[in-house]
């Protein structure tokens, strides 16, 4: 079995928010915990271990970056954390609940209410406007209020209020992922 050298595994940079680094230590609740995640993939007759024993916790006040060279397993790890893929071993706990053992229906509900992710490929519906693309998960989820009003509010928050009626092919790459 081939494995990636340890220096090529993705690393997790947990930088505490400056507001919490004051003289008074503030305790924050763990919102996500990754426990001993492993993931391998077949490569011809071989099996390549992509993730090997990845563990960390994220508290409510932390800003986290997952960094590493190309091919080190960052996207694989993020897919597992988001519930889009399953690990070979280990657990991902969101709010103390293990998402790696959930049915697809329950996992979809957790993804809709607890997990947010911006993809490299923007995954926008090309025939819908920016506003309509933002509205889609609001209709599917348990959003209270007007999805249209909330979509406009969110697009304004990220500086795209002037692009509400633009389709994805009319947005720049940076605008598409904002």
Secondary structure, 3 states (H helix, E strand, C coil): CEECCHHHCCEEEEEECHHHCCCCCCCCCEEEEEEEEEEEEEECCEEEEEEEEEEEEEECCEEEEEECCCCCCHHHHHHHHCCCCCCCEEEEEECCEEHHHCCHHHHHHHHHHHCCCCCCCCCCCCCCEHHHHHHHHHHHCCCCCCHHHHHHHHHHHCCCHHHCCCEHHHCCHHHHHC
